Amino acid sequence: MRLPPAPMPAAGPALEARTIRKVRLRLIPFMFICYAIAYLDRVNVGFAALEMNRDIGLSDAAYSIGAGLFFWGYALLEVPSNLILARVGARRWIARIMIGWGLVSMAMMFAQGPWSFAALRLLLGVAEAGFFPGMILYLTYWFPAAERAKAVAFFMTATAITGVIGGPLSGGLMELDGLLGLRGWQWLFVVEGLPAILFGFITLAYLTDRPEEATWLADEERTWLCDRLAQERASLAHTHSFRAALKQPLIWLFCAIYFCNNIGFYGLTFWLPRVVQNFSGFGTFMTTMVTALPYLCATIVMVLVAMHSDRTGERRWHVALASGTGALGLVLASQAHSPVSGLLALCLAASGIWSVMGPFWTLPTAVLSSTAAAGGIAFINSVGNLGGFFGPFLIGMVRQQTGSFSIALAALAVAPAVLALLVLRVPLGKRA
């Protein structure tokens, strides 16, 4: 039920700050938790691989292909899913997505070989399709442009925080090996799939689709926020249809930028436990503990970068320098001669690659609205996420052919280096 508009208050800094603070506290922690669950269910296969690959007969190449097939299923339904979300509302559609992927994630325990593993990963991508771009679109309903990089970064620190928590959690679950006749990696999938189902049902009761319906805002706060967002939409020269958006070269440039970022992002994510184990010689549990360090560094740095980007209003150079730093970290990791130097280089790589996210997502959301935003953001995400297939595939194939993670990491560094050059081609007039 939409509430009747209140009389327009005299807007001021105090009203603006109070309203944004309420919106941030209401939405960002919950979205953070939901995305942390999504990210863990997407990448926990990297921790499971420490034992699962041997149990079900996966080679490095078969694992990398199967893990990456998630992104083909994801890309297939990304755009239609986000268009449906724009029509039926975020609350119901995000709940449906979460319950669906939670069930498939739990079913990963039944993987028996390369083919069933690949099929389940593909199905997991289909089930999760639309979740991330839906969240990005949802943020545009609630946050003015000047606040979005920070909002996106706080929301997306879930990926880094999940690495901090998810590694030790996954390692602990794998210590349940043999309980009730299940292997440790099977317990990992069962236990980590349950929260998605639980929070899917909580989403139905908690999320509010639009600011106009926010009973938890005061009348003057709700009116100010609705008017501010409406003014921003009206003040920009937007593309108002998804079809028209696809004719813009800028949209395809965003796709290429995000594609490069995900090559590095998921190449590192899916192989980080194996890389750490390779240069450290640690056992399964200790490896999962040590892999938390790069994610912890990434959490801190990505928030600082996003806050500075919002404060200065500059986006392109923040993205370029962050991605260049990620490329440098991967190169240094490929040349490391000790576990300590290798780990420090991986911390640098993760900090740079993760820090791209906040300022990057302010760029497409600043030039798209209406149907173009729902479809355009999903399209950028779906095309870009195919990099999530090629990144792990690249490392797996190079590792299998050469027996070296060093060469694989050096090859992976090319993608963030190219990204740093591509983002500087975004016209200055299109800054958020």
C-alpha positions, 0 to 999 in steps of 0.5 A, spaced: 500 500 500 502 506 497 502 512 503 499 519 501 505 524 499 506 529 505 507 536 504 514 538 501 518 539 507 524 545 507 530 540 505 536 541 509 543 538 510 540 535 517 534 532 513 538 529 508 543 526 513 538 523 517 534 520 511 540 517 508 542 514 515 536 511 516 536 508 509 543 505 510 542 502 516 535 499 514 537 496 508 545 495 507 546 490 513 540 486 510 543 486 503 550 485 506 548 478 509 544 476 503 549 477 498 554 474 503 550 468 503 550 468 495 557 469 495 559 464 499 554 459 496 557 461 489 565 460 491 565 455 497 566 450 491 573 453 492 574 450 499 570 444 497 575 443 492 581 441 497 578 434 498 572 434 493 576 434 487 580 427 489 574 424 491 570 425 485 575 425 480 576 432 478 582 434 474 584 441 474 581 443 467 575 439 469 574 443 476 575 450 472 570 448 467 565 446 472 566 451 477 565 457 471 559 454 468 555 457 474 556 464 470 553 461 463 547 459 467 547 466 470 548 470 464 542 466 460 537 469 465 540 475 468 536 480 463 529 477 464 530 476 471 531 483 472 526 485 468 521 481 472 524 484 478 522 491 476 515 489 474 513 485 480 518 488 486 524 486 489 521 483 495 518 477 492 523 476 486 529 476 491 526 472 496 524 467 490 531 467 487 534 466 494 530 460 496 531 457 489 539 457 489 539 455 497 536 448 494 541 447 489 547 449 493 545 444 498 544 439 492 551 440 490 553 434 495 550 429 490 556 431 485 559 424 483 563 426 477 565 431 472 558 431 469 554 431 475 558 437 478 558 441 471 550 440 471 549 442 478 554 448 477 550 450 471 543 450 475 546 454 481 547 459 476 540 459 473 537 459 480 541 465 482 541 469 476 538 476 477 540 477 484 546 481 484 544 486 478 537 486 482 540 488 488 544 494 484 538 496 481 534 496 488 540 501 491 538 506 485 531 506 488 533 508 495 540 512 494 542 519 490 547 518 486 552 521 490 551 516 495 551 510 491 559 508 491 559 508 498 552 504 498 555 499 493 561 498 497 558 497 503 554 492 500 559 489 496 564 488 502 560 482 503 564 478 498 571 480 502 568 479 509 565 472 506 572 470 504 574 472 511 569 468 515 567 463 510 574 460 509 575 458 517 567 456 517 568 452 511 575 449 514 571 447 520 565 444 516 570 439 512 572 437 519 566 433 520 568 428 515 565 422 516 559 424 520 553 420 518 557 417 513 558 424 509 564 427 507 567 434 509 565 437 503 558 434 503 557 437 510 560 444 507 554 444 501 549 442 506 550 447 512 552 453 507 546 452 503 541 453 508 541 460 510 539 462 503 533 458 504 531 462 511 533 469 509 529 468 502 523 467 507 525 473 511 526 477 505 518 477 504 517 480 511 523 485 511 524 488 504 520 495 502 520 495 494 520 503 494 521 509 498 514 511 497 512 505 501 517 506 507 513 506 513 519 506 517 521 513 514 518 519 517 513 523 512 518 529 511 524 524 510 520 519 505 517 526 501 524 528 501 527 522 498 522 521 493 523 528 490 530 528 490 531 521 486 525 524 482 529 530 480 535 526 479 532 521 474 529 527 470 535 531 470 539 526 466 539 525 459 537 518 460 536 512 455 529 510 457 528 503 453 533 497 454 533 496 446 535 503 446 540 502 451 544 496 447 545 501 442 550 505 446 557 504 445 558 506 452 554 500 455 558 495 451 564 499 454 562 497 461 561 490 459 568 490 457 570 493 463 566 488 468 568 482 464 576 484 465 574 485 472 571 478 473 576 474 470 581 477 475 576 477 481 573 470 480 580 467 477 583 469 484 577 467 488 576 460 485 583 458 486 586 462 492 585 456 497 589 452 492 594 457 490 595 458 498 596 451 499 601 450 494 606 455 496 605 454 504 604 446 504 599 447 509 593 442 510 586 443 509 584 447 515 590 451 516 589 453 508 582 455 509 584 460 515 590 463 511 586 465 505 582 469 510 588 475 510 587 477 503 579 478 504 580 482 510 585 487 506 580 487 501 574 489 505 578 495 508 581 498 502 575 497 498 571 501 503 576 507 503 576 507 496 569 508 495 568 513 500 574 517 497 570 516 490 564 519 493 567 525 497 571 527 490 566 525 485 571 522 481 570 515 478 574 513 472 581 514 476 579 510 482 577 504 478 583 505 474 588 505 479 585 500 483 585 495 478 592 497 476 594 495 483 590 488 482 594 487 476 601 489 480 599 484 486 598 478 481 605 479 478 608 480 484 605 473 487 607 470 481 614 472 482 614 470 490 619 466 493 617 465 500 610 464 503 610 471 506 611 475 500 606 470 496 601 472 501 602 479 501 602 480 494 595 476 494 593 481 499 595 487 494 592 483 488 585 482 492 585 489 495 586 492 488 581 488 484 575 488 490 576 496 490 574 496 483 566 495 485 564 501 488 566 506 484 565 502 477 557 501 479 556 508 480 558 509 472 552 505 469 547 507 474 548 514 473 546 514 465 541 509 465 534 509 468 527 506 467 527 499 463 534 501 461 536 501 468 533 494 469 535 491 463 542 495 462 545 493 469 543 486 468 546 486 461 552 489 463 552 484 469 551 478 465 556 479 459 561 481 465 560 475 469 562 471 463 569 473 465 567 469 471 568 463 467 574 465 463 578 467 469 578 460 473 578 456 466 585 460 464 588 458 471 586 451 471 588 450 463 595 454 465 596 450 471 594 443 468 599 445 462 605 447 465 604 445 472 605 452 475 601 457 479 606 462 478 605 462 470 597 462 471 597 468 476 602 472 471 597 470 465 591 472 470 594 479 471 593 481 464 585 482 465 586 487 470 591 491 467 587 492 460 581 494 465 585 500 467 586 502 460 579 501 458 576 505 464 579 511 462 576 511 455 569 512 459 567 520 457 568 524 463 561 527 462 558 520 464 561 520 471 556 519 477 
